[in-house]
Amino acid sequence: MRGGRRPGHRLGHLAGTLGLADPPLPVAWTSPADEARAAVLLPHAGPLIGLGPTANWAGKIWAPDRFIALFGALSADMPGARAVIFGGPGPGERAMAQPVLDALPGALDLVGALTLPEAAACLARCGIFVGNDSGLMHLAAAAGAPTLGLFGPTPPSEYAPRGQRTGFVAAASMAALSVEAALEGARALMRVAT
């Protein structure tokens, strides 16, 4: 993996390092205990819309008000939908997710509450996951959730989610990525995923 940047998706780079001609799609493995915990945490009978409003640097973060508006539009398409907010541990992740949680009082708050296998089991229960370019986005795709990645400064040609039901929307910056573009991408993904 040494040698700096090169063209192509990072998954292809990993496959090449392992001597694989075609990279297999990522898979997240969970145990029955992880799945049982997900069932307890996400008892909602209606559709679940997973949101990942966090990322490891500010340039990759879509504005909280856009996540809120996107949830409003998607929930209109999915009667009875409930938001599930995902994020990693720590005060930084909590601070990034809090505006979305505050604006969606019925949302299920899983920020910092899960192990990685538990997160995968919870993500697998979502009807769709929409998130910033992050490890959580990749985990959602590996868990089999229909996953829409939001991209600004990082190239989707290298970092787009890979899985059986994935897509992405991109703009020159996260500020330039509109709610309408994300909604169109999410709707297209859900048409394919069903």
Secondary structure, 3 states (H helix, E strand, C coil): CCCCCCCCCHHHHHHHHCCCCCCCCCCCCCCHHHHHHHHHHCCCCCCEEEEECCCCCHHHCCCHHHHHHHHHHHHHHCCCCEEEECCCCCHHHHHHHHHHHHHCCCCEECCCCCCHHHHHHHHHCCCEEEEECCHHHHHHHHHCCCEEEEECCCCHHHHCCCCCCEEEEECCCHHHCCHHHHHHHHHHHHHHHC
